[in-house]
């Protein structure tokens, strides 16, 4: 156990038994010791018996009777602090200690059996708890932080021998690590806090002794901070000094941040505003900013652990514990989801430090600026677009610091910002970047390594910057080699956005404007197409449709130059080619002098698990393979791979040059991606995670009628969402709602298919089996709500 935990917690520490003196006895006590009389109104108190006393002249006081077991040192510590503030911060609205007639700051009152209790009289502070009235807004949060900073400044210089006394809520004691507390923590909290507990002992507690420390209030929550009225944004006082402790100064701010994190939709912007407000009064040091987020989390985690302990291990736990617990769980989850580095940088920026954190941006304003600057053709995902600022592995973070599991983006194939890829890019960019009209080793080595992963005949590379450019060049090569113009693609396919390739992208190109050199075939959809699952020779029946397309092109005088096939039919709703399909279509196109182009932009680089390339699931070897998206882990890189014979025939008519294609930086990035694929068990991970998804998605389909078909392999899956299985009517609105619900739950997915009713799962290849289980749980929740 960490040394910060000086003694274990016992139920006695939290079994509070406030006194129960009859009102007549209290009236007599107040008259005897302070000479006051008036109306006595009981007040809530967990440890003390409290009454507001309103005298005939309108003056108000608080009469506090301590529990019999309360230490004299603890009470004297509170009195000393209030006296210190009266001298050193007289303008600060805190209770004042009213001396008795005898000149004492506290007196005694005894029960019938002689048990003595300390009794004090304090001035009454006007206002209501900040937790009452309107939901706290940013102005109130700033006022709370500013007030607590003023209070902390006022407490500077206070010394008292009881300042190190035991307080269960003291963050630095980290009572959530106490085995006696953990034994009572509910399973949901244990699961939530498991990783964080290890970080507390390893990274957080050892840093606290080096921070500046003093006596701090350590209880600046919304029940103790007073606002002027229900709609007021100003903090006008603070009460309850019972949790004061000598501790790191920044702990006081962490308590306030944690308290208000439990109110409404507390955002990172709100926390940043509080840090800025505190810093304006009492500047924070760099070391304090480094631990602030962790201390806030530790306070929330301590609260959750102590709530469970009190609910289960103490006598007669208060009903409010169970009522408030869900808010604490939500706040813990929220703060755990924030990226520590991003939060730290935002806090540093709020305090005037130079950093890399983005400034807070209004999403509505950003959308308006984007629309003006980029025009109406650019689209955004989700009803509430995500403003992303950082990525790592399979995770993405927005400007609020919220973390999302990326279940969609195959561009970052080996994970967002993979350090090996980033280092390779940075190293080469700092050395040289030019083009392929000069000799350079990188592009040659990369071409050799890339083609070594393919069948023997595919040995020549052309480098481009995107998948669009790759498909455009592939069509150009096919036309030169075949002497024909026509290109065959599947209905509702997508291959890119250049002039030529956009015409071949039938999911976006208007059918009424389709040029005569395009012919289409239906995708081999066994769920929705002409031939359904279970049909004998399903693949051959669909493949035979290419014969009609070839004939149509011949009739138009175009001839068939190429069969361009996305071998996982992503835009058609994620369809694995049935047995015999690719072999038949390859033979058919070659029979008329055309070329088989395998578009591996979606299915390549172990996306489906067992094979590095999607075309490998068939016997036919493509004449040309096009690559893009995942090839550069986010860097703009693409390639066309073909045979020496085809390359030689193309060269008879055209030379090839692309200013940026194959530059030394891009080649270094491409090789770094291959390094990761070879060294880090990517294929094994895809297979393992794919098995989890395969079983889990099938199980979800069995329980949720909306999911009519599950298709895919490895880390590429499609869930067909329909209104009912009999009609197979696409449930487009429902699919969109599922996608938006998942976004709100922290999962980013997309939609695809001719009707946009197929939920697409296509995460980075570092998406682990555990991540797959998280996604399955999220999908289950979303489907249950639609």
ABEGO torsion letter per residue (X at the ends): XBAABABBBBAAAABBBBBBBBAAAAAAAAAAAAGBBEBBBBBBBAABBBBBBBBAAGBBBBBBBBBAABBAAAAAAAAAAAAAAAAABAABBBBBBBBBAAGBABBBBBBAAGBBBBBBBBBBBBEBBAABEBBBBAAAAAAAAAAAAAAAAAABGBBBAAAABBBAABAAAGAAABAAAAAABBAAAAAAAAAAAAAAAAAAAAAAAABBBBBBAGABBAAABBBABAABABBAEBBGAAABBBBBAAAAAAAAAAAAAABEBBBAAAAAAAAAAAAAABBBBAAAAAAAAAAAAAAAAAAAAAAAAAAAABBGBBAAAAAAAAAAAAAAAAAAABBAAAAAAAAAAAAGBBBABBBBBBAAAAAAAAAAAAEAABBBBEABBBBBABBBEABBBBAAGBBBBBAABAABAAEBGBAAAAAAAAAAAAABBBBAABBBAAAAAAAAAAAAABBAABABBBBBABAAAAAAAAAAAAAAAAGBABBBBBBGBBAEABAAAAAABAAABBAAABBAABBBBBBBBAAABABBBGBBGAAAAAAAAAAAAAAAAAAAGAEBABBBBBAAGAAAGGBBBBBGAAAAAAAAAAAAGBBBBBBAAAABGGAAGABABAAAABABBBABBBBBGAAAGGBBBBBBBBBAAAAAAAAAABBBBBAABGBAAAAAAAAAAAAAAAAAGAAAAAAAAAAAAAAAAAAAAAABAABABBBEBEABBBBBBBABAAAGBBBAAAAAAAAAAAAAAGBBBBBBEAAGABBBBBBBAABBAAAAAAAAAAAAAAAAAX
